[in-house]
Amino acid sequence: MESTPFTGAPKYVLDQELAKIVNISMVLEMPLLLKGEPGTGKTMLGHAIADTLRMPLIILNVKSSMKLVEALYQYDTLTRLNDSRFGDSTRNVSDIKEYIRMSKIGQAFCSEKRCVLLIDEIDKAETEFQDDMLDVLDQMQFDIIETDETICAKNRPVIIITSNAKKDLSDPFLGRCNFHHIAFPDPKMMRNIINVHFPQLGNKLADNAIKMFYDLRNIEGIEKKPATRELINWIRALQSDPDFQNGDKLKKQIPYLGILFKKSSDYQRASNTLIKKRFF
């Protein structure tokens, strides 16, 4: 199946290696597994591909207790029971198909147009779920047990799978995916990202904010380091505050730590470090 190359999106800065693996995965029709710490743009890549290539986006948010069938379809037994008891439904109660509803993978398979299927945080799921899901994605079909019907994909979706690397994935799973690790952006790449989101941002505010951001990320003992989205929100706050709009005061004072640090222990550690070391 021919694919239009993905070259990035207005709000997504793409490096060459990531662009190559995205496009070869679409050509080979293989799932692309993305690993990296939270905030490196794994999930946003799925959105960017869908927006740029004008494909529908279907998102499966994986949960720890999820069973594979929940990602494929749902049989609404409760509604069917109620309809049979009260007899006021327009549906044919004797027809089970009336009560089958496609879940996210089922929706991707039934889509009339090729879509992007984003399977988010696969590392939350049990190994059995992971391997069985890839069997379905390999075969591009699954069975509905209640109706003895086979659902075959009308179009093979572009499959993006993300993992925060909280749990090891099985070797069979890894062997059936292409893989890319998205490293946290270095300051130069981060400046490119910030320029995309804030094209009119003053150089002094951008330079000082990015420097302070990396200094704060590097404080020893921080459990949840601020990510790119926190930096973007922090810059928005700085822009809206007349005291910090030009970036000068950032050398002496760091406001709005609560935008960067979301855990009480991290917030306190950052505050204490700034005071004790007189960071700036």
N, C-alpha and C positions, 0 to 999 in steps of 0.2 A: 504494500500500500504506500503510495507516494505521500510525502508530508511536506508542508511548507516549513522551511527552516525557522527555528526560533532564535531570534537575535537579541532578545531583551525586551523590556517594557519601559514606558516613561518613568515609572516609579520603582523600577527594579534594576539595579546595577549588576551586570552579568560579567563574570570573568570568562576568559576564553576556554579554559578547561571544562567549566560547568556547561557552557554553551555546546561544546563538542559532545559531552556525554548525554545531554538532553536530546540532541538531534540524532545521534547514533541509536539511542534507545527507541526513538520513534521509528527510525528506519528498520531496525531489527525487530520491532514490536515486542520489546521486552520491558518489564517493569524496571523503573529506576528507583533504587533505594538511596535515600539521602540521610546521612548521619551528621550530627553536629550539636553543639550545645544550644539550648533555647535562645531564640533571638538572632539566629544566623540566617534567617530567610528561607528555611526549608518549606514551610507551609505556604509562604507567599509566592514561592516559585510556581506552585500549582495554579494559583490565581493569575499570575503573570502570563503563563502559557495559555490559559483559557482566554484571557482578555485579548492578548496579542493575536492569537490564531483564530479568534472568534468561535471558540468551541464552548458548548455548555460545560459547566463545572459541577461535578457531583462529589460531595465530601463525606467520607465515612470516618467519623470520629471513633476510634477504637477505645473500648472500655475493658477493664481487667476481667470482668465477668462475662464478656460477650461470647456467645456461641455463634458458629459460622452461619447457621440458618438465619439468625437475626440480621446478618448482613446481606442475605440473599432475598428473603421474602418473609412475610408475616401472614399467618392464618388467623383471622379474627374470630375465634370460636365464641367469645363472649357476645359479640354483636349478633352472630348467627343464632345463638341460644335465645337471646332476647327477642329477635325477630320471630323465631318459631313459637315463642310463648305468647307474644302479644299480637302477632299477625297483622301489624300495621305498616310493614315495610314494603317498598316498591320492588325489592329484590326477590329473586326466586330462592327461597330458603333451601330447596332441595339441590341447588347448584352450588357446590363448594367454591367454584371459581369466582362467584360473586363476592366471596369473603377473603380472597387472596390479594394481598397488596405487596407490590415490589418494594424491597428495601434498597439500600444504596447501590450495591453491586447489581442487583436485578434491574434497577433503573438505568444503570450504565449500559447493561446488555440490551435493554429494550429501546434505548434511545434511537430515534430515526437518524440522528446526526452523530458523527464521531465526537466523543466528548473526552474531557479530562477527568479521570477518576483519581481523586486524591485520598489516599488511605493514611490517615494522620495518627502518628504515635503507635505504630505497630508493636513496639516493644512493651506496651501495656498488656498485650494479649498472651495467652498461654501458647506454648510451642505447637500444640495440636491445632489450634486455631490458625496459626501462621502457615503451617504446612498444608493444611486442608484448603485454606484460601488460595494458596498458589496453585494447587491442583485445579481448582475451578478456573483461575485466571489463565492457566496453561491451556486448558481444554476449551475455554470460552463457552462453557455451558454448565448447567446444573439442573437437577431434577426437583420438581415439586412433588413430594411424597403423597400428599393428600389427593392430588388429581392425576398422578402418574403421568405428568407432563414434563417434557424437557424444554427448558428455556435456553435457546442459543443466541449468542450475541449477534445483533444485526450489524454492528460495526465494532471492530476491536478498539477499545478506548486507549488513550494515552494514560499510562498508569504511573503515578508518582506515589512512592511510599516513604514516609518519614519515620525516623527513629531518633530519640534523644539519648540513645545508648545506655539506658538505665538497666537493660537486661540483654544478655547475649542472645542473638538470633541463631537458629539452628543452621548447621552446614548445608543441608538440602535447600533451606530457604535462601541462604546467601548465594548458593550456586545457581539459582534460577533468576537472579536479578543482576542488572548492572548496578555499580556502586559508585557513589561519590561522597567524599567527606567535605562538608562546607566548614572551613575554618573560620574562626571569628575574624572579622575584618581588621587588618592592620590600620594604623592611623591614616595612611595615604588613601587606602580604599574607603575608609570611613568618611574622609573628606569628600570623596566623589559621591558617596551616598547622601551626605548632608547637602551637597550642592544641588542634587536632584530634588530633594524635598524643600530646600530653601534657596532658590536661585538668586534671591535678592539679599541674602544674609551678608552682613558686613564681615570682612576678613578677620578683624580683631575678635569679634564675638565667636566666630567659627573656630579660630585657632585656639583661643583660650578655653572654650567649652570642651573641645575635643581633648586637649591636653589634660584638663582637670578630670574628664570622664575616665581616661585611661589610668590616671593616678589613683582615682577612687576604686576602679576595678582591681587594681593591684594591691590593695590593702590586704594584708595577711589575715586569714580566718574568715573572710566573707563567704557565706554559704551560697547565696544566690546573687551572683554578680549582675550588675545592670547590663542590659542588652541594648541592641540598636534601637528598639522601639522606645526604651526608657530615655535614651539620649535625645531622640527626636522630640519626645514630649517635654523633656527638660529644656531644650532649646526654645520650644514654643512658649514655655513659661518665662524664660529669660527675655524673650522678645517682647512679651506683653508687660514687663516690669520696667518702668522708666529708669530705675536705678541700675539696671543691668543690661540695657539694650546695646550699649556700645562695647561691652565686654571688659572695660577697665577694672571694675570692682571684683571680677572673678579672681584676680590675683590675691585679694585680701579676704574675701568672704565667699562662701559657697552656700547659696540659698536652695530651698526646695529639695532637700535630701530625700524627702518622702516620695518624690517622683522617681528617684533613682533606686532607692532601696525599699523593698516591700516587706521585709521581715524585720521585726522589732530588734532582734539581736544584731542584724547587719546594720541597721540604722544607728543603733547605739555604738557599735564598734567604729563605724565611720566617723560619727560625731566625736568620739573620744580620741581617735587617731588624729583628727584635724586639730584638736585642742592640744594634745600632748606633744605632738611633733611640730606644731605650728607650721603645718604643711606648706603654707604659702607665705 
